[in-house]
């Protein structure tokens, strides 16, 4: 999931957590719970059970759960087998696995 140049995990929203509000952080944000708000980070990883309503802007985005919003990635957007997106995607590299 991580390439060698990906920053270490800096922020985490756990599986039993509900977060409302915008997040702006350096490094990697992993979301396994429910979030409502916009995200701006270096890397964003959404686990299989994650649900996010809002826009994501990052260098790289990995979606294993559900996103209702727009994705803007400088480098890559990767959609996993159970990943779902309802919104626009803007990126240089788009991968579905």
C-alpha positions in Angstrom: 0.0 0.0 0.0 2.8 2.4 0.8 5.7 3.2 -1.6 9.2 3.8 -0.1 8.8 7.6 -0.4 5.4 7.8 1.3 5.5 9.6 4.6 4.8 7.7 7.8 1.2 7.6 9.2 0.7 10.9 11.1 -3.0 11.1 11.8 -5.7 8.4 12.3 -9.5 8.3 12.6 -10.4 4.9 14.1 -13.1 2.5 13.1 -15.5 3.4 15.9 -14.9 7.2 15.5 -17.1 9.8 14.0 -15.5 13.1 13.0 -17.2 16.3 11.7 -15.0 19.1 10.4 -12.2 19.9 8.1 -8.7 18.4 8.5 -5.5 19.9 7.2 -2.4 17.9 8.1 1.1 17.1 6.9 2.0 13.5 6.3 -0.5 10.7 6.0 -4.1 10.6 7.3 -5.8 7.2 7.6 -9.6 7.1 8.0 -11.3 3.9 9.2 -14.3 5.5 10.7 -16.9 8.0 9.6 -16.0 11.6 8.6 -17.9 14.6 7.4 -15.7 17.4 6.1 -12.9 18.3 3.7 -9.4 16.8 3.9 -6.1 18.3 2.8 -3.1 16.1 3.5 0.0 14.7 1.8 -1.5 11.2 1.6 -5.0 10.0 2.5 -5.9 6.3 3.0 -9.5 5.2 3.5 -10.0 1.7 5.0 -12.7 -0.7 3.7 -15.2 0.4 6.4 -14.4 4.1 6.1 -17.1 6.6 5.0 -16.2 10.2 4.1 -18.5 13.0 2.9 -16.3 15.8 1.6 -13.6 16.7 -0.8 -10.1 15.3 -0.6 -7.0 17.1 -1.8 -3.6 15.3 -1.5 -0.5 14.1 -3.3 -1.9 10.5 -3.2 -5.3 9.0 -2.3 -6.1 5.3 -1.6 -9.8 4.5 -1.3 -10.9 1.2 0.2 -14.3 2.5 1.6 -16.8 5.1 0.4 -16.3 8.7 -0.6 -19.0 11.2 -1.4 -17.0 14.2 -2.7 -14.4 15.2 -5.2 -10.8 13.8 -5.2 -7.9 15.9 -6.3 -4.5 14.2 -6.2 -1.2 15.5 -7.6 0.2 12.0 -8.1 -2.2 9.1 -7.8 -5.7 7.9 -6.9 -6.0 4.2 -6.2 -9.4 2.6 -5.8 -9.4 -0.8 -4.0 -11.9 -3.6 -4.8 -14.5 -2.4 -2.2 -13.8 1.3 -2.8 -16.7 3.6 -4.0 -16.5 7.2 -5.2 -19.4 9.5 -5.8 -17.8 12.6 -7.2 -15.2 13.9 -9.6 -11.6 12.7 -9.8 -8.6 14.8 -10.9 -5.2 13.1 -10.9 -2.2 12.2 -13.1 -2.4 8.5 -12.4 -5.7 6.5 -11.8 -5.6 2.9 -10.7 -8.4 0.5 -9.9 -7.3 -2.8 -8.2 
